[in-house]
Amino acid sequence: MKKNLIQDKSFDFALSMIGLYKQLQTEKEFVISNQLLRSSTSIGANIEEAIAGQSKKDFLSKISVSLKEARETNYWLKLLHQSELTSIDVSKYLKVSLELITILSSIVKTTKSRLD
């Protein structure tokens, strides 16, 4: 089976975010950790749905949701970092979230151009 960069990267990111979630839970940070867990794992879930899409429009819709979830995840990570609610260094997670946003933005742009 052919390797899919965004599929693999989003899955690995979700796993790392589950680890961050567990760390945040031990520090009693419940609100942002729950938001992060939901949005970060949704990125890959929507990519999987996009890959299984029944049409290019369906693919575009689901991949666009993935992009929105990646942007939301980046927002929560920035908020967590700048609010200093935790001593955990989230810079590596921020870096990967920006990489996902860049890749997904490119996929959305390319897909839109092919639909026109």
Buried (B, 14 or more C-beta within 10 A) or exposed (E): EEEEEBBEBBBEBBEBBEEBBEEBEEEEBEEBBBBBBBBBBBBBBBBEBBEEBEEEEEBBBBBBBBBBBBBBBBBBBEBBBEEEBBEBEBEEBBEBBBBBBEBBBEBBEEBEEEEE
